Every structure is written in structure tokens, then in C-alpha cells.
């Protein structure tokens, strides 16, 4: 019998704790927000929602919606459509396959000293983690500066395929936008972690070294700008159902808070996320590509 994978074991333990605390019936209820707030919202979804908002504004029949909410929601959708999803400091994981197929070195971070000292092919040079600049630009080896202005997360891979295709014939490009989350409280390595949008909360906690003996996983919370946006039964059901960060509508900069048995909750732990000394780590969950 093979030993359990550490990530798999942690996920199983988390799921068990969640299941024991969650009500026995009912599907996970996501916050009452539209799908356009998801990290991986598509352009057609955004455009459709924008059309509905404009129809509401023109008709004046807002029902329970306030005019302020409609204006703010409209501005949000227009901004995403026009400016795109990428901001300075965002990180992108890119891999370009060699002509024979596959990514040399087994993906990012692979290869020994001999591989690192060898002359890299164009595909190898483009297989790395890249950071978005102040003007929403991406600087790629052998390609140059590529503007991501107006590009959505869901459009990244085909967009980069086109840009890289100007220099490499028929490239096979894999690209994953990463988001930075703070993990605080009852974990072994509190800090900021950069993970894919389709990661699970359990994998994010594993990136932070897993939970401590004092952790109260059933009291898990998600905070944004100092306010709790997920907690209690709703979050427990969503995690138990295997909802991804995207499905939970998490945003870059959100905080995953693991309260402890000693009673430390969100307020007591907040200083941890604000501390400038916390390192930012890129955590590649299993095989992303």
C-alpha cells in the first residue's frame, strides 16, 4: 500500500473536518454576486451583464437594486472590458513546448546545473514566471514588451500564443494567471502565496505549510479589505464541495484566516498580513500544465 501524498492527506483531513461541521443538506451557496466578479469571467459574460445593467438604468425599474449599486457595477464591468484584468505586480506562469512536444526540464524549476548552464532555446527562455509591469506590460525574452492592456485572464493563453507566434512558428503556449493571497493564523508558514485561480482552499493552506495543532479549520474565514466575505456554513459547504478560488470569487489580496483554539480570530491576526516582512512565495500546485 502506497503512503498517502502529503497534499492529498491534508485535503482529506480538511474535507473531513468540514463535513463534520457542515449541515447535512443543501448545496454550497455562493455570495449573492454575479458571475462577472469571478476571476475567470469571459468577455461575452461581461458584455452580457453590461447590457443588462444598461437596460436596467434606462428603464428605471431597479427593483431592490439601488442606483448607486447599478452605477458601481457598470463601472466595474466597463473597466474590466476596457483595461483588462492585469495590474502591476501580477505574476503569470508561462510554458512554451519544444517543437518535439513537451516542456523541457519537466516544467518550471526543472533541470540540474548542466541544464542551467546550457544555451537555452527560445521555448525554454519563455518558460518561466513573469511579472506584469507598471504599464500593464510583460517583457518576454526574444519577444520584447507585450501590452496586456484590455486582456482578460480568460484571454491570456490565446493572446500570448498570437504574440509569441510572431517569433516562433506555431508555438504551443500554456499560460496561467496567478493571484496573491495572504494566509494567516493557525498555519505553519503564514505569508503571501501566489497560486492559480483554479486552486482549492485546501491546497492554499498546504502551501502555507499546513495547519497547526491549534488551528480550527471549521472556523475558516476569508477577508477582503478588513471585512469578512466568507465564513461559517456557507464557506464550509463550498470548501467541502471542492470549490476553487475562482468559484469562491476570491480576489488578489484576499486573506485566508485560520483561527486558533486559543481564540485568535480575524482581528487578532490581521497584523500578520500587513507586516512588510512576510515573504511572497510562488506555490506551484502539483502539475499546473
C-alpha positions in Angstrom: 0.0 0.0 0.0 1.5 3.3 -1.1 1.9 6.1 1.5 -0.6 9.0 1.1 0.6 12.0 -0.8 1.0 14.9 1.8 -1.2 17.2 -0.1 -3.8 14.5 -0.6 -3.7 13.7 3.1 -4.2 17.3 4.1 -7.1 17.8 1.7 -8.7 14.6 3.1 -8.3 15.8 6.7 -9.7 19.3 5.8 -12.6 17.8 4.0 -13.4 15.5 6.9 -13.3 18.4 9.4 -15.5 20.5 7.1 -18.0 17.7 6.5 -18.4 17.0 10.2 -19.2 20.7 10.9 -21.4 21.4 7.8 -25.2 20.8 7.7 -26.1 17.5 6.1 -28.3 19.0 3.4 -28.1 21.8 0.9 -25.6 22.7 -1.8 -22.9 25.3 -1.4 -24.3 28.8 -1.5 -22.0 31.3 -3.1 -22.3 35.0 -2.2 -25.0 36.9 -4.0 -22.7 38.3 -6.6 -22.9 37.9 -10.4 -20.5 35.6 -12.2 -18.7 38.6 -13.7 -16.9 39.0 -10.4 -15.2 35.7 -10.9 -11.5 35.8 -11.8 -12.1 33.8 -14.9 -15.2 35.8 -16.2 -15.3 35.8 -20.0 -15.8 38.7 -22.3 -19.2 37.5 -23.5 -20.3 37.2 -19.9 -19.1 40.7 -19.1 -20.7 42.2 -22.2 -24.0 40.4 -21.5 -24.0 41.7 -17.9 -23.2 45.2 -19.1 -26.1 45.2 -21.5 -28.5 44.1 -18.7 -27.2 46.9 -16.4 -27.7 49.5 -19.1 -31.2 48.2 -19.7 -32.0 48.5 -16.0 -30.6 52.0 -15.9 -32.7 53.1 -18.9 -35.9 51.5 -17.7 -35.6 52.9 -14.2 -37.1 49.6 -12.9 -34.4 48.7 -10.5 -36.5 46.7 -8.0 -34.4 46.1 -4.9 -31.2 47.4 -6.5 -30.0 50.8 -5.7 -29.0 53.3 -8.4 -25.6 53.5 -6.7 -25.1 49.8 -7.0 -26.0 49.8 -10.7 -23.6 52.6 -11.4 -20.8 51.0 -9.4 -21.4 47.6 -11.1 -21.5 49.2 -14.5 -18.2 51.0 -13.9 -16.6 47.7 -12.7 -17.6 45.8 -15.8 -16.6 48.6 -18.2 -13.2 48.9 -16.5 -12.6 45.1 -16.9 -13.6 45.2 -20.5 -11.5 48.2 -21.4 -8.5 47.8 -19.2 -8.3 44.1 -18.8 -7.5 42.1 -15.6 -3.8 42.5 -15.2 -2.2 45.1 -12.9 1.4 45.9 -11.9 3.0 43.1 -9.8 0.7 40.3 -11.1 2.5 37.1 -11.9 2.0 34.8 -14.9 3.2 31.3 -15.2 4.1 30.6 -18.9 5.4 27.4 -20.5 6.1 27.0 -24.3 6.5 23.5 -25.6 9.6 22.5 -27.6 9.0 21.6 -31.2 9.1 17.9 -30.4 6.4 18.3 -27.8 6.6 18.8 -24.0 8.3 21.3 -21.8 12.0 20.8 -21.3 13.1 20.1 -17.8 9.7 18.8 -16.7 8.3 22.3 -16.5 9.2 25.4 -14.5 12.0 24.9 -12.0 13.2 21.6 -13.6 16.7 20.7 -14.7 20.1 20.4 -13.0 23.2 22.5 -13.1 24.1 21.3 -16.6 20.7 22.3 -17.9 21.0 25.8 -16.3 24.4 26.4 -17.9 23.4 25.2 -21.3 22.3 27.7 -24.0 18.5 27.9 -23.7 16.2 27.5 -26.7 13.6 30.3 -27.3 11.0 28.0 -25.9 13.0 27.4 -22.7 13.6 31.1 -22.3 9.8 31.7 -22.4 9.1 29.0 -19.8 9.1 30.8 -16.6 7.2 33.1 -14.2 6.9 36.7 -15.4 5.7 39.8 -13.6 3.4 42.5 -15.1 5.0 46.0 -15.2 3.6 49.4 -14.2 2.0 49.9 -17.7 0.4 46.5 -17.8 3.3 45.3 -19.9 5.0 42.0 -20.0 8.7 41.7 -21.1 9.3 38.3 -22.7 12.8 37.0 -23.8 13.1 37.1 -27.6 9.7 38.7 -27.9 10.1 42.0 -26.2 7.4 44.1 -24.5 3.9 42.9 -24.8 1.0 45.0 -23.6 -1.7 43.3 -21.6 -4.0 46.3 -21.6 -7.5 45.1 -22.3 -6.7 41.4 -21.9 -8.8 39.3 -19.5 -7.5 36.3 -17.6 -9.6 34.0 -19.8 -8.0 35.5 -22.9 -4.3 35.3 -21.7 -3.3 32.0 -23.3 -4.6 32.6 -26.9 -3.4 36.2 -26.7 0.2 35.2 -25.8 0.1 32.4 -28.4 -0.5 35.1 -31.0 2.2 37.4 -29.7 4.8 34.6 -29.4 3.7 33.2 -32.7 5.2 36.3 -34.4 8.7 34.9 -33.4 8.2 31.2 -33.1 6.3 29.2 -35.7 3.1 27.6 -34.4 4.0 27.7 -30.7 2.2 25.7 -28.1 1.7 28.1 -25.2 0.4 27.3 -21.8 -0.3 30.3 -19.5 -1.8 30.6 -16.0 -2.5 33.9 -14.3 -1.6 33.7 -10.6 -3.2 35.6 -7.8 -1.6 36.6 -4.5 -3.4 35.6 -1.2 -2.4 36.2 2.4 -2.6 33.1 4.7 -2.6 33.9 8.4 -3.4 32.3 11.7 -3.1 28.6 12.5 -0.7 27.6 9.7 3.0 26.7 9.9 4.2 29.3 7.4 2.0 32.4 7.4 2.6 34.7 4.4 1.6 35.7 0.9 1.3 32.9 -1.6 0.8 33.2 -5.4 -1.4 30.5 -6.7 -3.5 29.7 -9.8 -7.2 30.8 -9.8 -8.4 27.3 -10.1 -6.6 26.2 -6.9 -8.5 24.8 -3.9 -8.5 26.5 -0.5 -7.1 23.2 0.9 -4.1 23.5 -1.5 -3.5 27.1 -0.5 -3.4 26.1 3.2 -1.0 23.3 2.2 1.2 25.9 0.5 1.4 27.6 3.9 2.8 24.5 5.5 -0.5 23.0 6.5 -2.5 23.8 9.7 -1.0 23.7 13.2 -2.4 21.7 16.1 -4.1 24.8 17.4 -5.9 25.5 14.1 -9.7 25.5 14.0 -10.3 24.6 10.3 -14.1 24.6 10.8 -13.9 28.4 11.6 -12.0 29.2 8.5 -12.6 32.8 7.2 -11.9 34.8 4.1 -11.4 38.6 4.5 -11.2 41.4 1.9 -10.1 44.9 2.8 -10.6 44.3 6.5 -14.1 42.8 6.1 -15.1 39.1 6.3 -16.6 37.9 3.0 -16.8 34.2 3.6 -17.3 32.3 6.9 -19.5 29.8 8.6 -21.7 27.2 7.0 -21.5 28.8 3.5 -17.7 28.6 3.4 -17.6 25.1 4.9 -20.0 23.8 2.3 -18.2 25.4 -0.5 -14.8 24.0 0.6 -16.3 20.6 1.1 -17.8 20.7 -2.4 -14.3 21.4 -3.8 -15.0 25.0 -4.9 -12.0 26.7 -6.5 -10.7 30.2 -5.7 -12.4 31.4 -8.8 -15.7 29.8 -7.9 -15.5 31.4 -4.5 -15.0 34.7 -6.3 -11.8 35.5 -4.4 -9.7 38.5 -5.5 -6.0 39.2 -5.4 -5.0 40.4 -1.9 -7.7 38.5 -0.1 -6.8 36.9 3.2 -7.3 33.3 4.2 -7.6 33.3 8.0 -7.3 30.2 10.1 -8.5 30.9 13.7 -6.9 29.0 16.5 -8.2 27.2 19.6 -6.7 29.9 21.8 -9.4 32.2 20.4 -7.4 34.3 18.0 -9.7 35.4 15.2 -9.6 37.8 12.3 -8.9 41.0 14.2 -6.1 39.4 16.3 -4.4 38.0 13.2 -4.8 41.0 10.9 -1.4 42.5 11.7 0.3 39.4 10.3 -1.0 40.1 6.8 0.0 43.7 7.0 3.6 43.1 8.1 6.1 44.0 5.4 8.4 41.3 6.4 6.1 38.5 5.2 7.7 36.9 2.1 5.8 36.4 -1.2 6.0 32.9 -2.4 5.0 31.3 -5.6 3.4 27.9 -5.0 3.0 25.6 -8.0 0.3 23.2 -7.1 1.1 19.8 -8.4 1.4 19.9 -12.2 -0.2 23.1 -13.4 0.4 22.2 -17.1 
